Amino acid sequence: QVQLVESGGGLAQAGASLRLECAASPISVPINVMGWYRQVPGKQRELVATIAVYDRTNYADSVKGRFTISRENRKNTVFLQMNSLKPEDTAVYYCNAKSPRSGGLVDYWGQGTQVTVSS
């Protein structure tokens, strides 16, 4: 069982920056991919960014060039540096981890952290 604890959300003005952090426990659990997704009311949860083994990253087009995902493997922690924030970035951001089990990958989710960007 993997537990994910997120921190770093909050209120920011357009153009400002925020940094999200997500720590997975226990530290010893293997995690192949960590990432961030976001969701606004009435819409489906969407991918923001992921980082896999060997630091392979993937970003949604809407955040490319503004957001940077990074990972500290020893601590099973993932970060999302969000720069040049826009009001449309307002959402609940969820941390995700994919851990191998029984020949496949199991998804784990954090509780979500609110990011609100004012214009």
C-alpha positions in Angstrom: 0.0 0.0 0.0 1.3 3.4 -1.0 0.3 6.7 0.7 0.8 10.0 -1.0 0.9 13.3 0.9 0.8 16.5 -1.1 1.7 20.0 -0.1 2.4 23.4 -1.6 -0.9 24.4 -3.1 -2.6 27.8 -2.4 -3.5 31.1 -3.9 -1.3 32.9 -6.4 -1.7 35.8 -8.8 -1.4 35.4 -12.5 2.3 35.3 -13.5 3.4 34.1 -10.1 4.9 30.7 -9.2 4.0 27.8 -6.9 5.7 24.6 -6.1 3.9 21.4 -5.3 5.5 18.5 -3.5 4.3 14.9 -3.1 5.9 12.3 -0.8 5.2 8.7 -1.2 5.5 6.2 1.7 6.9 3.9 2.6 10.1 5.1 1.0 11.1 1.5 0.2 8.1 0.9 -2.1 9.1 0.7 -5.8 7.4 3.4 -7.9 7.8 3.4 -11.7 6.0 6.6 -12.5 5.0 9.6 -10.5 3.0 12.5 -11.7 0.5 15.3 -11.3 -3.1 15.5 -12.6 -5.6 18.2 -12.1 -9.4 18.5 -12.0 -11.9 21.3 -12.1 -15.6 20.8 -11.1 -17.6 19.3 -13.9 -14.6 18.2 -15.9 -12.5 15.0 -16.1 -9.2 14.7 -14.3 -6.4 15.6 -16.8 -2.7 14.9 -16.9 -0.4 17.7 -16.1 3.0 16.0 -16.0 4.6 12.7 -15.3 8.1 11.5 -14.6 9.2 7.9 -15.1 12.4 6.0 -14.6 15.5 7.6 -16.0 13.7 10.9 -15.5 11.6 10.6 -18.7 9.1 13.4 -18.5 5.8 14.0 -20.2 3.8 17.3 -20.1 0.4 18.5 -21.1 0.7 21.0 -24.0 -1.0 23.6 -21.8 1.8 23.6 -19.3 4.9 23.0 -21.5 7.5 25.6 -20.9 5.9 26.8 -17.7 5.8 23.8 -15.4 8.7 21.5 -14.5 8.4 18.1 -12.9 11.2 16.6 -11.0 11.8 13.7 -8.7 14.0 12.7 -5.8 14.1 9.0 -6.0 15.8 8.3 -2.6 12.8 9.9 -0.9 10.1 8.8 -3.3 9.2 12.5 -3.7 8.0 14.4 -6.8 7.9 18.1 -7.3 6.0 20.3 -9.7 7.4 23.8 -10.2 4.7 26.0 -11.7 5.8 29.3 -13.2 3.9 31.9 -15.1 0.6 30.7 -13.6 -2.6 31.5 -15.4 -6.2 31.6 -14.1 -6.9 28.5 -16.2 -4.4 26.6 -14.1 -6.9 26.8 -11.2 -7.8 23.3 -10.2 -7.3 20.6 -7.6 -4.0 19.0 -8.2 -3.6 15.3 -7.5 -0.4 13.4 -7.1 -0.2 10.0 -8.7 2.1 7.1 -8.3 2.2 3.9 -10.3 3.7 1.0 -8.5 4.4 -2.5 -9.9 2.4 -5.4 -8.5 1.5 -8.8 -9.8 2.9 -8.1 -13.2 1.1 -4.8 -13.7 1.0 -1.3 -12.3 -1.3 -0.1 -9.6 -2.4 3.5 -9.4 -2.3 5.4 -6.1 -3.7 8.9 -5.6 -3.1 11.7 -3.1 -5.9 13.6 -1.5 -5.5 16.6 -3.7 -4.3 20.2 -3.1 -6.1 23.3 -4.3 -4.3 25.7 -6.6 -6.2 29.0 -7.3 -4.8 31.6 -9.6 -6.3 35.0 -9.6 -6.2 37.4 -12.6 
